[in-house]
Amino acid sequence: MSSALDRLKNLTNKISSYERARKDNLKILEKLFNQIGIDKKIENFSRLFTFKAINLSGASLLNENLGEIKEGKYLQILAISYDKEALVKSKNISLGYFGKVENVNIELKNKIVEFIIRFRFEKSFITLEHYHEMLELFNKNE
């Protein structure tokens, strides 16, 4: 019995930890949103999550070389919007253009990389919630 109780405690701690991490992440993400100037392109922070994805050109987002610059490229944040009613379904929108990556201040470049990783972290929670709600539809039919 204590084994089941221990597993429940561990699961509860893990869920609580994720919720705290998510809450903290959102605070920092909004701060970065303002610091790197995305607030000048998007008037409302919550609108950020209407984009399907946000990508970066000019620096790596891969775990093994996170933030490493790509010489000769331009540092730019690109958001991907999706409109199922439009003739062209997806569209790239520039949220920030910062010039040649090798000329960008390292601190700014790091904030941009962090912003995108934090966006993706929150977006993964939003996606998880979406699919959880979809699965609930199957439970209603049983």
C-alpha positions in Angstrom: 0.0 0.0 0.0 2.8 2.4 0.8 4.3 1.8 -2.6 1.1 3.1 -4.2 1.0 6.0 -1.8 4.7 6.8 -2.6 3.9 6.8 -6.4 1.0 9.1 -5.8 3.1 11.5 -3.8 5.8 11.4 -6.5 3.3 12.1 -9.2 1.7 14.9 -7.2 5.1 16.5 -6.6 6.0 16.2 -10.3 2.7 17.9 -11.4 3.1 20.6 -8.8 6.7 21.2 -10.0 5.5 21.5 -13.6 2.8 24.0 -12.6 5.3 26.1 -10.7 7.8 25.9 -13.6 5.0 26.9 -16.0 3.9 29.9 -13.9 7.5 31.1 -13.5 8.2 30.6 -17.2 5.2 32.8 -18.2 6.5 35.6 -16.0 9.9 35.5 -17.5 8.5 35.1 -21.0 6.4 38.2 -20.7 9.4 40.1 -19.4 11.5 39.0 -22.4 8.6 39.8 -24.7 9.0 43.4 -23.6 12.8 43.5 -23.4 13.5 42.3 -26.9 10.8 44.5 -28.5 8.1 41.9 -29.5 5.6 44.2 -27.7 6.1 46.7 -30.5 4.8 44.1 -33.0 2.2 42.4 -30.9 0.1 44.7 -28.7 -1.0 42.0 -26.3 1.2 39.3 -24.7 -1.6 36.6 -24.8 -1.9 37.1 -28.6 1.6 35.6 -28.8 0.0 32.1 -28.3 -2.2 32.4 -31.4 0.8 31.6 -33.5 1.4 28.0 -34.4 5.1 28.3 -33.8 8.0 30.7 -33.5 11.3 30.1 -35.1 14.7 31.8 -35.2 17.1 32.3 -38.0 20.8 33.1 -37.4 21.3 31.1 -34.2 20.8 27.5 -33.2 18.0 26.2 -31.1 19.4 22.7 -30.9 20.2 21.3 -27.5 23.8 20.4 -28.3 24.7 23.9 -29.6 22.0 26.2 -28.2 22.5 29.8 -29.1 25.5 29.1 -31.4 25.5 31.7 -34.2 25.4 30.9 -37.9 28.0 33.3 -39.4 26.7 35.4 -42.3 23.1 34.9 -41.4 20.6 37.4 -40.0 19.1 37.1 -36.6 15.3 37.2 -37.0 12.3 35.9 -35.0 9.7 34.5 -37.3 6.2 33.6 -36.2 4.0 31.2 -38.2 0.3 32.0 -38.3 -2.3 29.6 -39.7 -5.6 30.5 -41.3 -7.6 27.6 -42.5 -9.9 29.9 -44.5 -7.2 31.6 -46.5 -5.9 30.4 -49.9 -2.4 30.2 -48.5 -2.9 28.5 -45.1 0.3 29.4 -43.3 2.2 32.7 -43.3 5.5 33.8 -41.8 5.5 37.0 -39.8 8.6 38.8 -38.6 8.4 39.6 -34.9 11.9 41.0 -34.8 14.8 41.6 -37.1 18.2 42.3 -35.5 20.6 42.4 -38.4 23.7 40.3 -39.0 24.0 37.8 -36.2 27.7 38.3 -35.6 27.0 42.1 -35.0 24.2 41.5 -32.4 25.0 42.0 -28.8 25.6 38.5 -27.2 23.2 39.4 -24.2 20.4 40.3 -26.6 21.0 37.2 -28.7 20.8 35.0 -25.6 17.6 36.7 -24.5 16.1 36.0 -27.9 17.1 32.4 -27.8 15.7 32.1 -24.3 12.5 33.8 -25.4 11.9 31.2 -28.1 12.6 28.2 -25.8 10.3 29.7 -23.1 7.6 30.2 -25.8 7.9 26.6 -26.9 7.8 25.4 -23.3 4.4 27.2 -22.7 3.1 26.2 -26.2 3.7 22.6 -25.3 1.5 23.0 -22.2 -1.2 24.6 -24.4 -1.0 21.7 -26.9 -1.1 19.2 -24.1 -4.3 20.8 -22.7 -5.8 20.9 -26.2 -5.3 17.1 -26.7 -6.5 16.3 -23.2 -9.8 18.1 -24.0 -10.1 16.2 -27.2 -9.6 12.9 -25.5 -12.4 13.9 -23.1 -14.8 13.7 -26.1 -14.0 10.0 -26.3 -14.8 9.5 -22.6 -18.2 11.1 -23.1 -19.1 8.6 -25.9 -18.3 5.5 -23.7 
